[in-house]
Amino acid sequence: MVLEVAHVTVLAGHEEAFVDALSEAADTVLPSADGFVAFSAHGWCVERPNVYLFTIQWASLEAHTEGFRGSDLFTDWRALIGPHFDGPPAVEHFA
């Protein structure tokens, strides 16, 4: 298993819309992805209040980086949450 850790900087004024979009994407898009295991929303950073943390468990690194990112599901995922990004998210993977 691999844990994807994502820090997303959200545009000012988009906080509520981002959380709503993330919830929708997690409920509708992720469960259809091969290798998806679990999603957890952790919330807003104390020091940087426009940064949101969430994690996704994948069966393998390739399930995320090749399977999901190379699929139409990733396009759907980014269409929902991407409009709220203030720059690219910081994403890392942990064993």
N, CA, C and O atoms as a CHARMM CRD file, in Angstrom:
* protein
*
  380
    1    1 MET  N      0.83200  -1.19000   0.00000 PROA 1      0.00000
    2    1 MET  CA     0.00000   0.00000   0.00000 PROA 1      0.00000
    3    1 MET  C      0.86900   1.24400   0.00000 PROA 1      0.00000
    4    1 MET  O      1.97100   1.25900   0.54800 PROA 1      0.00000
    5    2 VAL  N      0.34700   2.28200  -0.62500 PROA 2      0.00000
    6    2 VAL  CA     1.02200   3.56600  -0.70500 PROA 2      0.00000
    7    2 VAL  C      0.04700   4.64800  -0.27000 PROA 2      0.00000
    8    2 VAL  O     -1.12800   4.63000  -0.63500 PROA 2      0.00000
    9    3 LEU  N      0.55400   5.58600   0.51500 PROA 3      0.00000
   10    3 LEU  CA    -0.26100   6.70400   0.96300 PROA 3      0.00000
   11    3 LEU  C      0.14800   7.95100   0.19600 PROA 3      0.00000
   12    3 LEU  O      1.29100   8.40100   0.28300 PROA 3      0.00000
   13    4 GLU  N     -0.78700   8.49900  -0.54800 PROA 4      0.00000
   14    4 GLU  CA    -0.58600   9.78700  -1.22600 PROA 4      0.00000
   15    4 GLU  C     -0.95300  10.88000  -0.22800 PROA 4      0.00000
   16    4 GLU  O     -2.04000  10.86600   0.34900 PROA 4      0.00000
   17    5 VAL  N     -0.03800  11.82600  -0.03000 PROA 5      0.00000
   18    5 VAL  CA    -0.27600  12.96300   0.85800 PROA 5      0.00000
   19    5 VAL  C     -0.28100  14.21000  -0.01200 PROA 5      0.00000
   20    5 VAL  O      0.70800  14.50200  -0.68400 PROA 5      0.00000
   21    6 ALA  N     -1.38800  14.94800  -0.00400 PROA 6      0.00000
   22    6 ALA  CA    -1.53100  16.12500  -0.86300 PROA 6      0.00000
   23    6 ALA  C     -1.81100  17.36600  -0.02600 PROA 6      0.00000
   24    6 ALA  O     -2.71500  17.39000   0.81000 PROA 6      0.00000
   25    7 HSD  N     -1.00300  18.39700  -0.27800 PROA 7      0.00000
   26    7 HSD  CA    -1.22800  19.72800   0.28500 PROA 7      0.00000
   27    7 HSD  C     -1.67900  20.60600  -0.87400 PROA 7      0.00000
   28    7 HSD  O     -0.95500  20.76700  -1.85600 PROA 7      0.00000
   29    8 VAL  N     -2.87200  21.17200  -0.75800 PROA 8      0.00000
   30    8 VAL  CA    -3.42200  21.99600  -1.82400 PROA 8      0.00000
   31    8 VAL  C     -3.59400  23.42300  -1.31400 PROA 8      0.00000
   32    8 VAL  O     -4.27000  23.66000  -0.31300 PROA 8      0.00000
   33    9 THR  N     -2.97600  24.36500  -2.01300 PROA 9      0.00000
   34    9 THR  CA    -3.19700  25.77200  -1.71200 PROA 9      0.00000
   35    9 THR  C     -4.43800  26.21000  -2.48100 PROA 9      0.00000
   36    9 THR  O     -4.50900  26.07300  -3.70200 PROA 9      0.00000
   37   10 VAL  N     -5.40900  26.73500  -1.75200 PROA 10     0.00000
   38   10 VAL  CA    -6.72600  27.05800  -2.31200 PROA 10     0.00000
   39   10 VAL  C     -6.84800  28.56600  -2.50300 PROA 10     0.00000
   40   10 VAL  O     -6.41600  29.35300  -1.66100 PROA 10     0.00000
   41   11 LEU  N     -7.43700  28.94300  -3.61200 PROA 11     0.00000
   42   11 LEU  CA    -7.67400  30.36200  -3.89700 PROA 11     0.00000
   43   11 LEU  C     -8.51600  31.01000  -2.80100 PROA 11     0.00000
   44   11 LEU  O     -9.45200  30.40200  -2.28200 PROA 11     0.00000
   45   12 ALA  N     -8.17700  32.24000  -2.45700 PROA 12     0.00000
   46   12 ALA  CA    -8.94500  32.98600  -1.45800 PROA 12     0.00000
   47   12 ALA  C    -10.39800  33.08000  -1.89900 PROA 12     0.00000
   48   12 ALA  O    -10.68900  33.38400  -3.05600 PROA 12     0.00000
   49   13 GLY  N    -11.29400  32.82000  -0.97600 PROA 13     0.00000
   50   13 GLY  CA   -12.71700  32.86700  -1.27100 PROA 13     0.00000
   51   13 GLY  C    -13.28300  31.57400  -1.81300 PROA 13     0.00000
   52   13 GLY  O    -14.49600  31.46300  -1.99100 PROA 13     0.00000
   53   14 HSD  N    -12.43300  30.58900  -2.08300 PROA 14     0.00000
   54   14 HSD  CA   -12.87400  29.31000  -2.64500 PROA 14     0.00000
   55   14 HSD  C    -12.88800  28.19200  -1.60900 PROA 14     0.00000
   56   14 HSD  O    -13.13000  27.03700  -1.96000 PROA 14     0.00000
   57   15 GLU  N    -12.63900  28.50200  -0.36300 PROA 15     0.00000
   58   15 GLU  CA   -12.46800  27.47000   0.65800 PROA 15     0.00000
   59   15 GLU  C    -13.66500  26.52900   0.74900 PROA 15     0.00000
   60   15 GLU  O    -13.50100  25.31100   0.67900 PROA 15     0.00000
   61   16 GLU  N    -14.84300  27.07200   0.90200 PROA 16     0.00000
   62   16 GLU  CA   -16.03900  26.23400   1.04500 PROA 16     0.00000
   63   16 GLU  C    -16.32600  25.46400  -0.23600 PROA 16     0.00000
   64   16 GLU  O    -16.67000  24.28300  -0.19300 PROA 16     0.00000
   65   17 ALA  N    -16.18700  26.12700  -1.36700 PROA 17     0.00000
   66   17 ALA  CA   -16.42800  25.46000  -2.65200 PROA 17     0.00000
   67   17 ALA  C    -15.42200  24.33200  -2.87800 PROA 17     0.00000
   68   17 ALA  O    -15.77600  23.28600  -3.42200 PROA 17     0.00000
   69   18 PHE  N    -14.17700  24.53900  -2.46500 PROA 18     0.00000
   70   18 PHE  CA   -13.15800  23.49200  -2.60800 PROA 18     0.00000
   71   18 PHE  C    -13.52400  22.27400  -1.76600 PROA 18     0.00000
   72   18 PHE  O    -13.48900  21.14800  -2.26400 PROA 18     0.00000
   73   19 VAL  N    -13.87300  22.48100  -0.50800 PROA 19     0.00000
   74   19 VAL  CA   -14.22300  21.35700   0.36800 PROA 19     0.00000
   75   19 VAL  C    -15.42000  20.60100  -0.19800 PROA 19     0.00000
   76   19 VAL  O    -15.43300  19.37100  -0.17500 PROA 19     0.00000
   77   20 ASP  N    -16.41900  21.31000  -0.70200 PROA 20     0.00000
   78   20 ASP  CA   -17.58700  20.66500  -1.30900 PROA 20     0.00000
   79   20 ASP  C    -17.18800  19.85800  -2.54200 PROA 20     0.00000
   80   20 ASP  O    -17.63300  18.72500  -2.72100 PROA 20     0.00000
   81   21 ALA  N    -16.34500  20.45000  -3.39200 PROA 21     0.00000
   82   21 ALA  CA   -15.90300  19.77000  -4.61600 PROA 21     0.00000
   83   21 ALA  C    -15.04600  18.55300  -4.28500 PROA 21     0.00000
   84   21 ALA  O    -15.16700  17.51200  -4.93100 PROA 21     0.00000
   85   22 LEU  N    -14.18200  18.68200  -3.28400 PROA 22     0.00000
   86   22 LEU  CA   -13.33300  17.56100  -2.87700 PROA 22     0.00000
   87   22 LEU  C    -14.18800  16.41100  -2.35600 PROA 22     0.00000
   88   22 LEU  O    -13.93600  15.25100  -2.68000 PROA 22     0.00000
   89   23 SER  N    -15.18000  16.72500  -1.56300 PROA 23     0.00000
   90   23 SER  CA   -16.07400  15.69600  -1.04800 PROA 23     0.00000
   91   23 SER  C    -16.80900  14.98500  -2.17900 PROA 23     0.00000
   92   23 SER  O    -16.92200  13.75900  -2.18200 PROA 23     0.00000
   93   24 GLU  N    -17.30300  15.75800  -3.13100 PROA 24     0.00000
   94   24 GLU  CA   -17.98700  15.16500  -4.28300 PROA 24     0.00000
   95   24 GLU  C    -17.03800  14.28000  -5.08700 PROA 24     0.00000
   96   24 GLU  O    -17.39900  13.16600  -5.47000 PROA 24     0.00000
   97   25 ALA  N    -15.82900  14.77100  -5.34300 PROA 25     0.00000
   98   25 ALA  CA   -14.84900  14.00600  -6.12400 PROA 25     0.00000
   99   25 ALA  C    -14.45900  12.71800  -5.39900 PROA 25     0.00000
  100   25 ALA  O    -14.31400  11.66600  -6.02100 PROA 25     0.00000
  101   26 ALA  N    -14.29100  12.81200  -4.08400 PROA 26     0.00000
  102   26 ALA  CA   -13.91800  11.62900  -3.30400 PROA 26     0.00000
  103   26 ALA  C    -15.03900  10.59000  -3.29400 PROA 26     0.00000
  104   26 ALA  O    -14.77900   9.38700  -3.27200 PROA 26     0.00000
  105   27 ASP  N    -16.27000  11.05700  -3.30900 PROA 27     0.00000
  106   27 ASP  CA   -17.41600  10.15000  -3.27300 PROA 27     0.00000
  107   27 ASP  C    -17.77500   9.56800  -4.63400 PROA 27     0.00000
  108   27 ASP  O    -18.27700   8.44700  -4.71300 PROA 27     0.00000
  109   28 THR  N    -17.52500  10.31400  -5.70200 PROA 28     0.00000
  110   28 THR  CA   -18.00500   9.88800  -7.01700 PROA 28     0.00000
  111   28 THR  C    -16.90400   9.40900  -7.95900 PROA 28     0.00000
  112   28 THR  O    -17.13400   8.50900  -8.76700 PROA 28     0.00000
  113   29 VAL  N    -15.71900   9.99300  -7.86700 PROA 29     0.00000
  114   29 VAL  CA   -14.65200   9.65900  -8.82000 PROA 29     0.00000
  115   29 VAL  C    -13.72300   8.58100  -8.27700 PROA 29     0.00000
  116   29 VAL  O    -13.50300   7.56300  -8.93400 PROA 29     0.00000
  117   30 LEU  N    -13.18000   8.79500  -7.09200 PROA 30     0.00000
  118   30 LEU  CA   -12.16500   7.88500  -6.56500 PROA 30     0.00000
  119   30 LEU  C    -12.61800   6.43400  -6.44900 PROA 30     0.00000
  120   30 LEU  O    -11.84200   5.54200  -6.79100 PROA 30     0.00000
  121   31 PRO  N    -13.83200   6.15300  -5.98400 PROA 31     0.00000
  122   31 PRO  CA   -14.22100   4.74600  -5.83700 PROA 31     0.00000
  123   31 PRO  C    -14.18600   3.93800  -7.13900 PROA 31     0.00000
  124   31 PRO  O    -14.13700   2.70900  -7.10000 PROA 31     0.00000
  125   32 SER  N    -14.21100   4.60900  -8.27700 PROA 32     0.00000
  126   32 SER  CA   -14.17100   3.92200  -9.56600 PROA 32     0.00000
  127   32 SER  C    -12.74600   3.63800 -10.03600 PROA 32     0.00000
  128   32 SER  O    -12.55500   2.92500 -11.02200 PROA 32     0.00000
  129   33 ALA  N    -11.75800   4.17800  -9.35400 PROA 33     0.00000
  130   33 ALA  CA   -10.36600   4.02900  -9.77800 PROA 33     0.00000
  131   33 ALA  C     -9.79500   2.68600  -9.34300 PROA 33     0.00000
  132   33 ALA  O     -9.92100   2.29300  -8.18400 PROA 33     0.00000
  133   34 ASP  N     -9.16800   1.98800 -10.28100 PROA 34     0.00000
  134   34 ASP  CA    -8.48700   0.74100  -9.95100 PROA 34     0.00000
  135   34 ASP  C     -7.36800   1.03500  -8.95700 PROA 34     0.00000
  136   34 ASP  O     -6.57800   1.95800  -9.15800 PROA 34     0.00000
  137   35 GLY  N     -7.30400   0.26500  -7.90600 PROA 35     0.00000
  138   35 GLY  CA    -6.25600   0.42900  -6.91800 PROA 35     0.00000
  139   35 GLY  C     -6.56700   1.42900  -5.82000 PROA 35     0.00000
  140   35 GLY  O     -5.77200   1.59400  -4.89500 PROA 35     0.00000
  141   36 PHE  N     -7.70600   2.09800  -5.90400 PROA 36     0.00000
  142   36 PHE  CA    -8.10200   3.02300  -4.83800 PROA 36     0.00000
  143   36 PHE  C     -8.48200   2.21800  -3.60400 PROA 36     0.00000
  144   36 PHE  O     -9.19300   1.21700  -3.69800 PROA 36     0.00000
  145   37 VAL  N     -7.99700   2.66900  -2.42700 PROA 37     0.00000
  146   37 VAL  CA    -8.28900   1.97500  -1.17200 PROA 37     0.00000
  147   37 VAL  C     -9.11900   2.84700  -0.23700 PROA 37     0.00000
  148   37 VAL  O    -10.17000   2.41900   0.24000 PROA 37     0.00000
  149   38 ALA  N     -8.65000   4.07700   0.03100 PROA 38     0.00000
  150   38 ALA  CA    -9.35600   4.93100   0.99300 PROA 38     0.00000
  151   38 ALA  C     -8.96000   6.38900   0.80400 PROA 38     0.00000
  152   38 ALA  O     -7.87000   6.69900   0.32300 PROA 38     0.00000
  153   39 PHE  N     -9.86100   7.26600   1.18900 PROA 39     0.00000
  154   39 PHE  CA    -9.65700   8.71200   1.14300 PROA 39     0.00000
  155   39 PHE  C     -9.89900   9.28300   2.54000 PROA 39     0.00000
  156   39 PHE  O    -10.82000   8.86600   3.24100 PROA 39     0.00000
  157   40 SER  N     -9.05300  10.25000   2.93500 PROA 40     0.00000
  158   40 SER  CA    -9.27000  10.95900   4.20200 PROA 40     0.00000
  159   40 SER  C     -8.99900  12.43900   4.01400 PROA 40     0.00000
  160   40 SER  O     -7.93600  12.83200   3.53400 PROA 40     0.00000
  161   41 ALA  N     -9.96200  13.25100   4.39200 PROA 41     0.00000
  162   41 ALA  CA    -9.80000  14.70200   4.40900 PROA 41     0.00000
  163   41 ALA  C     -9.33100  15.09000   5.80800 PROA 41     0.00000
  164   41 ALA  O     -9.95700  14.71200   6.79800 PROA 41     0.00000
  165   42 HSD  N     -8.24300  15.83500   5.89500 PROA 42     0.00000
  166   42 HSD  CA    -7.67300  16.17400   7.19900 PROA 42     0.00000
  167   42 HSD  C     -7.93500  17.61600   7.60700 PROA 42     0.00000
  168   42 HSD  O     -7.96100  17.91800   8.80000 PROA 42     0.00000
  169   43 GLY  N     -8.13000  18.51600   6.64200 PROA 43     0.00000
  170   43 GLY  CA    -8.51000  19.87400   6.99100 PROA 43     0.00000
  171   43 GLY  C     -7.46300  20.92000   6.67200 PROA 43     0.00000
  172   43 GLY  O     -6.49600  20.68100   5.94900 PROA 43     0.00000
  173   44 TRP  N     -7.69900  22.09300   7.24300 PROA 44     0.00000
  174   44 TRP  CA    -6.92400  23.29200   6.94000 PROA 44     0.00000
  175   44 TRP  C     -5.69200  23.40800   7.82500 PROA 44     0.00000
  176   44 TRP  O     -5.72400  23.05100   9.00300 PROA 44     0.00000
  177   45 CYS  N     -4.62000  23.90600   7.25100 PROA 45     0.00000
  178   45 CYS  CA    -3.36600  24.12300   7.96700 PROA 45     0.00000
  179   45 CYS  C     -3.52400  25.29400   8.94700 PROA 45     0.00000
  180   45 CYS  O     -4.15800  26.29900   8.62700 PROA 45     0.00000
  181   46 VAL  N     -2.95500  25.15400  10.11300 PROA 46     0.00000
  182   46 VAL  CA    -3.02900  26.21600  11.11800 PROA 46     0.00000
  183   46 VAL  C     -2.13700  27.38900  10.72600 PROA 46     0.00000
  184   46 VAL  O     -2.55200  28.54400  10.81900 PROA 46     0.00000
  185   47 GLU  N     -0.90600  27.09600  10.28600 PROA 47     0.00000
  186   47 GLU  CA     0.03600  28.16200   9.93600 PROA 47     0.00000
  187   47 GLU  C     -0.25500  28.81200   8.58200 PROA 47     0.00000
  188   47 GLU  O      0.02000  29.99600   8.38500 PROA 47     0.00000
  189   48 ARG  N     -0.80200  28.05000   7.67200 PROA 48     0.00000
  190   48 ARG  CA    -1.13200  28.55400   6.33000 PROA 48     0.00000
  191   48 ARG  C     -2.60000  28.22300   6.07600 PROA 48     0.00000
  192   48 ARG  O     -2.90200  27.18200   5.49400 PROA 48     0.00000
  193   49 PRO  N     -3.52000  29.09400   6.50300 PROA 49     0.00000
  194   49 PRO  CA    -4.94100  28.76000   6.50100 PROA 49     0.00000
  195   49 PRO  C     -5.57200  28.53200   5.13600 PROA 49     0.00000
  196   49 PRO  O     -6.73100  28.12200   5.06600 PROA 49     0.00000
  197   50 ASN  N     -4.85500  28.78200   4.05600 PROA 50     0.00000
  198   50 ASN  CA    -5.40600  28.50500   2.72600 PROA 50     0.00000
  199   50 ASN  C     -4.87900  27.17800   2.16000 PROA 50     0.00000
  200   50 ASN  O     -5.08400  26.88500   0.98200 PROA 50     0.00000
  201   51 VAL  N     -4.20200  26.37900   2.99200 PROA 51     0.00000
  202   51 VAL  CA    -3.66200  25.08300   2.56300 PROA 51     0.00000
  203   51 VAL  C     -4.47900  23.96200   3.20200 PROA 51     0.00000
  204   51 VAL  O     -4.70000  23.94700   4.41300 PROA 51     0.00000
  205   52 TYR  N     -4.92000  23.02800   2.36600 PROA 52     0.00000
  206   52 TYR  CA    -5.75700  21.91400   2.79300 PROA 52     0.00000
  207   52 TYR  C     -4.98000  20.61300   2.61100 PROA 52     0.00000
  208   52 TYR  O     -4.27800  20.43700   1.61600 PROA 52     0.00000
  209   53 LEU  N     -5.10800  19.71000   3.56800 PROA 53     0.00000
  210   53 LEU  CA    -4.42300  18.42100   3.52100 PROA 53     0.00000
  211   53 LEU  C     -5.43500  17.28900   3.36300 PROA 53     0.00000
  212   53 LEU  O     -6.42900  17.22100   4.08600 PROA 53     0.00000
  213   54 PHE  N     -5.16200  16.39300   2.39600 PROA 54     0.00000
  214   54 PHE  CA    -5.91900  15.15300   2.30500 PROA 54     0.00000
  215   54 PHE  C     -4.98100  14.03000   1.92400 PROA 54     0.00000
  216   54 PHE  O     -3.90800  14.25700   1.36400 PROA 54     0.00000
  217   55 THR  N     -5.39900  12.81500   2.23500 PROA 55     0.00000
  218   55 THR  CA    -4.61300  11.63900   1.89100 PROA 55     0.00000
  219   55 THR  C     -5.48100  10.63600   1.14900 PROA 55     0.00000
  220   55 THR  O     -6.69400  10.56000   1.34500 PROA 55     0.00000
  221   56 ILE  N     -4.81800   9.86800   0.29000 PROA 56     0.00000
  222   56 ILE  CA    -5.49000   8.79400  -0.43800 PROA 56     0.00000
  223   56 ILE  C     -4.60600   7.56300  -0.36300 PROA 56     0.00000
  224   56 ILE  O     -3.41200   7.62700  -0.65800 PROA 56     0.00000
  225   57 GLN  N     -5.19300   6.44300   0.03300 PROA 57     0.00000
  226   57 GLN  CA    -4.46800   5.17800   0.02100 PROA 57     0.00000
  227   57 GLN  C     -4.69700   4.49600  -1.32200 PROA 57     0.00000
  228   57 GLN  O     -5.81900   4.41000  -1.82100 PROA 57     0.00000
  229   58 TRP  N     -3.59100   4.01500  -1.88800 PROA 58     0.00000
  230   58 TRP  CA    -3.62200   3.29600  -3.15600 PROA 58     0.00000
  231   58 TRP  C     -3.00000   1.91900  -2.95600 PROA 58     0.00000
  232   58 TRP  O     -2.16700   1.73500  -2.06900 PROA 58     0.00000
  233   59 ALA  N     -3.39600   0.96500  -3.76600 PROA 59     0.00000
  234   59 ALA  CA    -2.83600  -0.38700  -3.69300 PROA 59     0.00000
  235   59 ALA  C     -1.34100  -0.38100  -4.02400 PROA 59     0.00000
  236   59 ALA  O     -0.58000  -1.19400  -3.50100 PROA 59     0.00000
  237   60 SER  N     -0.92900   0.53900  -4.89300 PROA 60     0.00000
  238   60 SER  CA     0.47800   0.65700  -5.28100 PROA 60     0.00000
  239   60 SER  C      0.73800   2.06900  -5.79800 PROA 60     0.00000
  240   60 SER  O     -0.19500   2.81600  -6.08900 PROA 60     0.00000
  241   61 LEU  N      1.98600   2.41600  -5.90500 PROA 61     0.00000
  242   61 LEU  CA     2.34800   3.72200  -6.46800 PROA 61     0.00000
  243   61 LEU  C      1.84200   3.82900  -7.90300 PROA 61     0.00000
  244   61 LEU  O      1.32600   4.87000  -8.31000 PROA 61     0.00000
  245   62 GLU  N      1.99000   2.75600  -8.66100 PROA 62     0.00000
  246   62 GLU  CA     1.57300   2.75500 -10.05500 PROA 62     0.00000
  247   62 GLU  C      0.05900   2.90100 -10.21100 PROA 62     0.00000
  248   62 GLU  O     -0.41400   3.46400 -11.19800 PROA 62     0.00000
  249   63 ALA  N     -0.69500   2.39700  -9.24200 PROA 63     0.00000
  250   63 ALA  CA    -2.15100   2.56000  -9.30000 PROA 63     0.00000
  251   63 ALA  C     -2.51500   4.03500  -9.32700 PROA 63     0.00000
  252   63 ALA  O     -3.48200   4.43400  -9.97600 PROA 63     0.00000
  253   64 HSD  N     -1.72700   4.85000  -8.61100 PROA 64     0.00000
  254   64 HSD  CA    -1.98800   6.29000  -8.61400 PROA 64     0.00000
  255   64 HSD  C     -1.33100   6.98100  -9.80200 PROA 64     0.00000
  256   64 HSD  O     -2.00200   7.64100 -10.59600 PROA 64     0.00000
  257   65 THR  N     -0.01400   6.82300  -9.91800 PROA 65     0.00000
  258   65 THR  CA     0.73900   7.63200 -10.88100 PROA 65     0.00000
  259   65 THR  C      0.51500   7.23600 -12.32800 PROA 65     0.00000
  260   65 THR  O      0.58400   8.08600 -13.21500 PROA 65     0.00000
  261   66 GLU  N      0.25100   5.97300 -12.58400 PROA 66     0.00000
  262   66 GLU  CA     0.03900   5.52700 -13.96400 PROA 66     0.00000
  263   66 GLU  C     -1.43700   5.26400 -14.24600 PROA 66     0.00000
  264   66 GLU  O     -1.99500   5.77900 -15.21500 PROA 66     0.00000
  265   67 GLY  N     -2.06100   4.46000 -13.39000 PROA 67     0.00000
  266   67 GLY  CA    -3.45500   4.09500 -13.61700 PROA 67     0.00000
  267   67 GLY  C     -4.40500   5.27200 -13.49100 PROA 67     0.00000
  268   67 GLY  O     -5.08600   5.63000 -14.45200 PROA 67     0.00000
  269   68 PHE  N     -4.45500   5.87500 -12.30800 PROA 68     0.00000
  270   68 PHE  CA    -5.40500   6.96100 -12.08000 PROA 68     0.00000
  271   68 PHE  C     -5.03800   8.20300 -12.87600 PROA 68     0.00000
  272   68 PHE  O     -5.87900   8.75600 -13.58600 PROA 68     0.00000
  273   69 ARG  N     -3.79700   8.64500 -12.76600 PROA 69     0.00000
  274   69 ARG  CA    -3.40800   9.88000 -13.45900 PROA 69     0.00000
  275   69 ARG  C     -3.49000   9.75300 -14.97300 PROA 69     0.00000
  276   69 ARG  O     -3.62200  10.76100 -15.66700 PROA 69     0.00000
  277   70 GLY  N     -3.41500   8.55500 -15.48700 PROA 70     0.00000
  278   70 GLY  CA    -3.49500   8.35000 -16.92300 PROA 70     0.00000
  279   70 GLY  C     -4.90200   8.06500 -17.42200 PROA 70     0.00000
  280   70 GLY  O     -5.09600   7.73000 -18.59100 PROA 70     0.00000
  281   71 SER  N     -5.88400   8.19800 -16.53700 PROA 71     0.00000
  282   71 SER  CA    -7.25200   7.82900 -16.90100 PROA 71     0.00000
  283   71 SER  C     -8.16200   9.04500 -17.05000 PROA 71     0.00000
  284   71 SER  O     -7.81600  10.16000 -16.66000 PROA 71     0.00000
  285   72 ASP  N     -9.32900   8.79300 -17.62400 PROA 72     0.00000
  286   72 ASP  CA   -10.35800   9.83100 -17.70700 PROA 72     0.00000
  287   72 ASP  C    -10.85400  10.22900 -16.32000 PROA 72     0.00000
  288   72 ASP  O    -11.33600  11.34600 -16.13000 PROA 72     0.00000
  289   73 LEU  N    -10.73900   9.32700 -15.35900 PROA 73     0.00000
  290   73 LEU  CA   -11.15200   9.65100 -13.99300 PROA 73     0.00000
  291   73 LEU  C    -10.33300  10.80700 -13.42700 PROA 73     0.00000
  292   73 LEU  O    -10.85600  11.64400 -12.69200 PROA 73     0.00000
  293   74 PHE  N     -9.05100  10.84900 -13.77300 PROA 74     0.00000
  294   74 PHE  CA    -8.21900  11.95600 -13.29500 PROA 74     0.00000
  295   74 PHE  C     -8.70100  13.27700 -13.89200 PROA 74     0.00000
  296   74 PHE  O     -8.69800  14.30300 -13.21100 PROA 74     0.00000
  297   75 THR  N     -9.10800  13.25700 -15.14000 PROA 75     0.00000
  298   75 THR  CA    -9.66000  14.45200 -15.77500 PROA 75     0.00000
  299   75 THR  C    -10.91200  14.90700 -15.02800 PROA 75     0.00000
  300   75 THR  O    -11.10100  16.10000 -14.78600 PROA 75     0.00000
  301   76 ASP  N    -11.76100  13.95200 -14.66600 PROA 76     0.00000
  302   76 ASP  CA   -12.97600  14.27400 -13.90100 PROA 76     0.00000
  303   76 ASP  C    -12.62700  14.83500 -12.52100 PROA 76     0.00000
  304   76 ASP  O    -13.22500  15.81200 -12.07100 PROA 76     0.00000
  305   77 TRP  N    -11.66100  14.21300 -11.85800 PROA 77     0.00000
  306   77 TRP  CA   -11.18500  14.63200 -10.53400 PROA 77     0.00000
  307   77 TRP  C    -10.70300  16.08100 -10.57300 PROA 77     0.00000
  308   77 TRP  O    -11.10700  16.90700  -9.75500 PROA 77     0.00000
  309   78 ARG  N     -9.83300  16.37200 -11.53900 PROA 78     0.00000
  310   78 ARG  CA    -9.27800  17.72200 -11.63700 PROA 78     0.00000
  311   78 ARG  C    -10.31700  18.73700 -12.08200 PROA 78     0.00000
  312   78 ARG  O    -10.22600  19.90400 -11.70000 PROA 78     0.00000
  313   79 ALA  N    -11.29400  18.33600 -12.87300 PROA 79     0.00000
  314   79 ALA  CA   -12.35800  19.26200 -13.28300 PROA 79     0.00000
  315   79 ALA  C    -13.16200  19.72400 -12.07400 PROA 79     0.00000
  316   79 ALA  O    -13.63300  20.86100 -12.03800 PROA 79     0.00000
  317   80 LEU  N    -13.32100  18.85800 -11.09300 PROA 80     0.00000
  318   80 LEU  CA   -14.07200  19.21700  -9.89300 PROA 80     0.00000
  319   80 LEU  C    -13.26100  20.08300  -8.93000 PROA 80     0.00000
  320   80 LEU  O    -13.74500  21.11300  -8.46100 PROA 80     0.00000
  321   81 ILE  N    -12.02700  19.66400  -8.63500 PROA 81     0.00000
  322   81 ILE  CA   -11.26400  20.36200  -7.59600 PROA 81     0.00000
  323   81 ILE  C    -10.26100  21.37100  -8.13700 PROA 81     0.00000
  324   81 ILE  O     -9.91400  22.32500  -7.44100 PROA 81     0.00000
  325   82 GLY  N     -9.79100  21.17800  -9.35800 PROA 82     0.00000
  326   82 GLY  CA    -8.74600  22.02800  -9.93600 PROA 82     0.00000
  327   82 GLY  C     -9.06600  23.50900 -10.02500 PROA 82     0.00000
  328   82 GLY  O     -8.16500  24.32500  -9.83200 PROA 82     0.00000
  329   83 PRO  N    -10.31300  23.90300 -10.31100 PROA 83     0.00000
  330   83 PRO  CA   -10.61200  25.33200 -10.41500 PROA 83     0.00000
  331   83 PRO  C    -10.38500  26.11500  -9.11900 PROA 83     0.00000
  332   83 PRO  O    -10.38000  27.34600  -9.12800 PROA 83     0.00000
  333   84 HSD  N    -10.20100  25.40800  -8.01900 PROA 84     0.00000
  334   84 HSD  CA   -10.01400  26.05800  -6.72100 PROA 84     0.00000
  335   84 HSD  C     -8.54600  26.13700  -6.30000 PROA 84     0.00000
  336   84 HSD  O     -8.22900  26.71800  -5.26200 PROA 84     0.00000
  337   85 PHE  N     -7.65300  25.55600  -7.09800 PROA 85     0.00000
  338   85 PHE  CA    -6.22900  25.53700  -6.77300 PROA 85     0.00000
  339   85 PHE  C     -5.60100  26.90200  -6.99300 PROA 85     0.00000
  340   85 PHE  O     -5.90600  27.59500  -7.96400 PROA 85     0.00000
  341   86 ASP  N     -4.72700  27.27200  -6.08500 PROA 86     0.00000
  342   86 ASP  CA    -3.86100  28.43900  -6.25600 PROA 86     0.00000
  343   86 ASP  C     -2.45400  27.90600  -6.47000 PROA 86     0.00000
  344   86 ASP  O     -1.60400  27.98000  -5.58300 PROA 86     0.00000
  345   87 GLY  N     -2.22700  27.37200  -7.64800 PROA 87     0.00000
  346   87 GLY  CA    -0.96000  26.72400  -7.97600 PROA 87     0.00000
  347   87 GLY  C     -1.09100  25.21800  -7.88100 PROA 87     0.00000
  348   87 GLY  O     -2.10300  24.70200  -7.40600 PROA 87     0.00000
  349   88 PRO  N     -0.06700  24.51400  -8.33500 PROA 88     0.00000
  350   88 PRO  CA    -0.13700  23.04900  -8.32100 PROA 88     0.00000
  351   88 PRO  C     -0.05800  22.49800  -6.89300 PROA 88     0.00000
  352   88 PRO  O      0.61800  23.07600  -6.04200 PROA 88     0.00000
  353   89 PRO  N     -0.74000  21.39400  -6.63400 PROA 89     0.00000
  354   89 PRO  CA    -0.66300  20.79800  -5.30000 PROA 89     0.00000
  355   89 PRO  C      0.70400  20.16600  -5.06700 PROA 89     0.00000
  356   89 PRO  O      1.39100  19.78700  -6.01600 PROA 89     0.00000
  357   90 ALA  N      1.09000  20.05600  -3.81000 PROA 90     0.00000
  358   90 ALA  CA     2.30400  19.33500  -3.42500 PROA 90     0.00000
  359   90 ALA  C      1.86200  17.92500  -3.06500 PROA 90     0.00000
  360   90 ALA  O      1.08800  17.73400  -2.12700 PROA 90     0.00000
  361   91 VAL  N      2.35300  16.93300  -3.81100 PROA 91     0.00000
  362   91 VAL  CA     1.94300  15.54100  -3.61600 PROA 91     0.00000
  363   91 VAL  C      3.17300  14.68800  -3.38400 PROA 91     0.00000
  364   91 VAL  O      4.14600  14.76300  -4.13400 PROA 91     0.00000
  365   92 GLU  N      3.12300  13.86700  -2.33000 PROA 92     0.00000
  366   92 GLU  CA     4.19000  12.91500  -2.02800 PROA 92     0.00000
  367   92 GLU  C      3.55500  11.58000  -1.69900 PROA 92     0.00000
  368   92 GLU  O      2.37800  11.50000  -1.34700 PROA 92     0.00000
  369   93 HSD  N      4.35900  10.52700  -1.81900 PROA 93     0.00000
  370   93 HSD  CA     3.88400   9.17000  -1.55800 PROA 93     0.00000
  371   93 HSD  C      4.72100   8.52900  -0.45600 PROA 93     0.00000
  372   93 HSD  O      5.94000   8.69300  -0.41100 PROA 93     0.00000
  373   94 PHE  N      4.05000   7.79900   0.43000 PROA 94     0.00000
  374   94 PHE  CA     4.70900   7.15700   1.55800 PROA 94     0.00000
  375   94 PHE  C      4.36100   5.68800   1.58900 PROA 94     0.00000
  376   94 PHE  O      3.22800   5.29700   1.30700 PROA 94     0.00000
  377   95 ALA  N      5.35000   4.87400   1.93500 PROA 95     0.00000
  378   95 ALA  CA     5.15100   3.42400   2.03700 PROA 95     0.00000
  379   95 ALA  C      4.46400   3.08100   3.33800 PROA 95     0.00000
  380   95 ALA  O      4.20800   1.90800   3.61100 PROA 95     0.00000
